[in-house]
Amino acid sequence: MARIEADDLRKVFRRPDKGPGLAGSLRHLVERRYTEKAAVDGISLRVDAGEAVAYVGPNGAGKSTTIKLLTGILVPTSGEVRVNGIVPHRHRIENARGVGVVFGQRTSLWWDLPVRDSFELLRDMHGLGAAEYRENLDRLVEMLQIGDLLDSTARRLSLGQRMRCDLAAALLHAPPIVYLDEPTIGLDIEVKDRLRTFLRQVVAGGTTLVLTTHDLGDIEDVCSRLVIIDQGRIVHDGGLRQVIETYARERVMHADLASRPVSLSGVAARLPGATVTEERDGLGVAVAFDPLAHTAAAVLSALQQEAEVVDLRIEEPAIEDVVRRMYAGQLDAAPGERTGT
């Protein structure tokens, strides 16, 4: 079942032009001129129950605007959006009860209140019964290890402590959908690992997760699907493995040799299109190849015909490198990958 459905969603912001100096100021008071900017430009998206989706792109791509449209904070200029079967901006209160939201640089906790008091206020806002509230809170306290933080005021928490408490606050009413905007920004490695483990548990329990992040470790550890947005449009929507297979197929086989090979050019001749380079003063060889052109077995066979191979490893492209190249505009969407255009 689809939890989130967006069809040709657009959000255009109008900004008044500045007047052309004093001479034209009076004219601009009468004839107001605007510049239009499409922050979200025809996005179509479907997210099913229990999916963990990374929604990523360069700064200014339209990620935050999309999340604000999905949460009902903004009204779309055109297109349709439904979350949990309702239109968010038309039913804001009902929509808020069905989602949880965490912004990495903001908090939903009351700054001068103990964390426990903030949770109790949220309990009342969501209309949770005493038994449901206690059950949900106990589970979150255990999973996030925040029992010793409940009596601390929010202002006294470290960034990592506050983030764990904010996650608990967002999930206190057991929403079927959670939006996370840069949830691990500024956190150390240990805290990041703890939060990622928690998020995997939440998704395994059936919660739908939409994650915007610049930390590609979050994507690899938590999400099964990657949606990349640029200039308000989706340029890729697929699995993590599909990203690599589509945009960066090259593999590199590193082989340790018992002795110098008879001929590197001989290896290259057997593998048209592959790049063969020497490593470790001739006792190692790196072969960069396209797996659609040559299998790993074929590469190994070509090496073994020139020298004895004692060890090898195959290096695959890192999702981090692939996405960074996409951000830099070095890669275009493959045919059929671009949607919402």
N, C-alpha and C positions, 0 to 999 in steps of 0.2 A: 504494500500500500504506500502511495506517495504521501510523504509528510509535507514536502515543499514542492510547489508547482509554480513556475514563472514562465510566462509566454510573451515573448517580444517586449520585455520590460524596458522602459525608457524613463530616465529622469534628466530633465533639462533645467539648468539653472540660468536665470536671467540676471545679468549684472548691469547696472546703469553705466553708460559711458561717461567719462569725465568731460566737462565742457572744454572747448578749444580756447581757453584763456578768457580774459575779461570781456573781450569784444563779443564773444559768442555766448556769454553766460546767460543773458536774458532769453535768447532764443532757445537754449537748452532747458530753461525752466518751463517753457511752453511746449516745445517739441522734445519730449523725453526719448532718448535713444538707448538701446540696450544691446549688449553682446550676449549671445546664447552659447552655452557650453553643455554638451551632452556628457554627463558624468557616467551614466549607464545608457548604453546605446543598442538596444535590441537584444537583451539577454533572455535566452530560453533555458530553463534549468529544471530538472526533476531530481529530487532526493528522496529515496525510499526509507522506510522505517528501519532503524538499526544501522544505517550507513554512516561511515566516518569520512567526511569529505574535506580535503584541504582546498581552500579558496584563496589563491595566491596571485600575486602580480606586483609589478613595481609600484613605487609610491605614486599616487595620483591616478592609478589604473581604474578605480571605481569600486574597490572592495568594500570600503566602509559605507559608501552610499548604498550598495546592494544590501548590506546587512540592515541598514536603517529602513530600507523599503520592506524587507522581510519581517522586521519587528514592528512595523507600523508607525515608526517615528516620522518617516517621510511618506508623502503621497506621490505615487508615480505620475509622470506626465502622460504616459500612455502605456498600453499593455495590461496584462492581468497577472495577479499574484494571489495564491492561496496557501495558507499555512495551517496544517491540521484541519483543512476543509473550510476555513473562513478567510475572509479578506482582512488582512491585518489592520489597515488604516481605517476601516469602517467599524471594526469591533476591537478596539485597542485593549479594553479591559479583559475581554475573553481571550484575546491573543496572548496577553501578558501572562495569563494563568497557565498557558500551554507551552511556554518557552522559558528558558533560563539564559541569561546573558552575562558574560564576564568581559570587561574591557581591561586590558593589562595595565593601563595607566590611570584607571579610575577605580573607585571602590563603591560597593553598594552597602557598606557598613556605615553606621553612624560613628563619626570620628571620635566623639568624646564618651561614647557608651561602651560598656563591656561587650565583647562579642556575643555573649549569651543573650544580652538584652536586644541586640540587633536581630538575632535569630527569632526571638519571641515577637518582635514587631512584625517581621516578615511572616511569621506564623499567622498572626491576626490578619494581615493584609491579604493572604491567600486563603483565609478561612479554613485552616487545617484543624481537625479535631485533635484532642489531647493525645490519643493513642497513636494516630498517624504521625503526628509531629514527633513524638518521642521515638517511634520506630525509625523514622527517616533520619532524625538527628543522631541517634546512637550508631546507625550504620555509617553515616558520613564521618562522624568523629573517629570511628575505628579505622575506616579506610584512609582518611587523610591525616590521622594522628594529630588531632588538634585539641585533645582533651585538656591539655595544660594551658591552652590559649583562651578558653571560654571566659575567664574572668579578667582578661586583659582588655584595656581599651584599644580600639583600632589604631589610634595614633602611636601606640607603643610597639606595634608589631613591625617586624622586619618585612621587607618586600616579599620574601618567600612565604613567611607566615601569613601575611595578609592575603596573598594569592590563594593559599589553601583555604582560608576562611571564606574568601569570596566565592570559590568554587562550591563550598558547602552551602553558602547562601543562595546561589543560583540553582542548586539541585534540591533544596530543602522541600519544595512542593512536588518533587518527582516529575518534572516536566518531560514530555516525550521528545522535545527538541532543545538542544543547547547550542548557543552561538558563543564562540570564544574568539576574542580579538587580541592577538599577541599575548597569550596567557603566560608564556615563559620568558618574556622580555626582561632582561636584567637579572635573571636568576642564575645561581651557580649550578654546576653540573649535577651535584647530588640532589638538589631540590628539583631540577628539571626531570631527572630520572624518576623521582617519586611521583611527580605530577603526571608524567606520561604513563606510568604504570596504573595510576588511578583512572586516567581517561580510557585506557584500554579496558579496564574493568567495567566502566560505565557503558561503553559501547557494547561489550559482550552481554550486558544486561538488557539490551534492546533500545537504548537511547540513541536518537539520531544526533550526530555531531557535525557542526559546520565550523571549521577552524581557519581563521585567517592568521598567517604567520610569515615572518621572514626567516624563521629558524627551521631549516630543512630537516633537522633531526626530529622535530615534531612531526613532520610529514611522514618520514620513514617509519617512525616508531608507532604512530597512532592511526594514520589514515590508510585506507585501501583505494581511494580514488583521488585524483588530482584534477582540479579545474583551474586553469590559468587564464587570467583576464588581463587585457591590455587595451588602453584607450576606450574603456567602457564596453569592450566586446570579448566574448569568450574565444580564445585562440586554441585551447586544447581542453578536452574533457575525456578522461580515461583513467585506467589503472596506472600505477607507478611503473610497472614493468612495460606497459604499452608506451609510456613516454620514452623510455630508453630505446625500445625496439623501433619506434617511429623516428626519433630525432637523433639518436646517437648509437648506431649499431656496432661501431668499431670495438673490437676486443684486442687485448694485447697479451700474447703468450710469452712469459719469461721462462727461459729454460737454462738450467745450470748444466754445463757440459763437462765430461771427463777430460777432454783435451780440446785444443783449438779445432774448429771445423775445417774441413778441406777447403770449402768455398762458401762464403756467404752469398755470393752471386748465384751459386747453384741452388740454394734454398729459395732465393727470390724468383729464379726462373721457373721453379715448380709451383710457385704461388703468384700468378699474375694479379697485379693490383695490390699485393701486400707490401708492407715496408719492413725491411729487415735491418736491424742495427746491432752493433756489437756492444756487449756489456762486460764488466769485470775483467778488463784486459784480455778479452778474447775467450774467456772461459764461461761466458754467458751470452745469450742471444735473446733479443726482443723482437717478436714478430707481431706487427699491427695488421689485423685482417678483418674483413667483413664476413660475419658468419653466414650470410646469404650466398657468398661466393666460395668460401672454403670452410669446411667443418674443422673443429679442433683436432679431430683425428687425422685429417689431411695435413694440417700444419705440423703436427707431431711427426708424422711419417716423413715429411720433407726434411725435417731436422735430423731425424735418425739416419737418413741416408748420407749425411755429411759428418755426423759425429755421434758419440754415445751420450744420451741424455740421462743424467742422474737424478734430476729433480725439475719440477716445473710448477708454475701457477698461472692462472688466467685472470687478468685484471679486466673488470667490466667498468663501463662509465658510471660515475657516481651521479645520483639524481641531483645532487647539489650543483655539479658542474653543468649538467644539462639545463637546469632551470636558470642558472646564472647566464648562460649563453642566450637563452630565450629572452631574458630581461634586457640583455644588451642588444637585442635585435639581430643576432647572428643566425637565428633559425626562424623559419616561417612554418606556419601550420601546414601539415600534410594535407593532400587533397581529401576532402570529406571530413576533416577534423574540425574545421571552423563552423561554429553555429551562431545563430542570432544575427546573421548578416543579411 
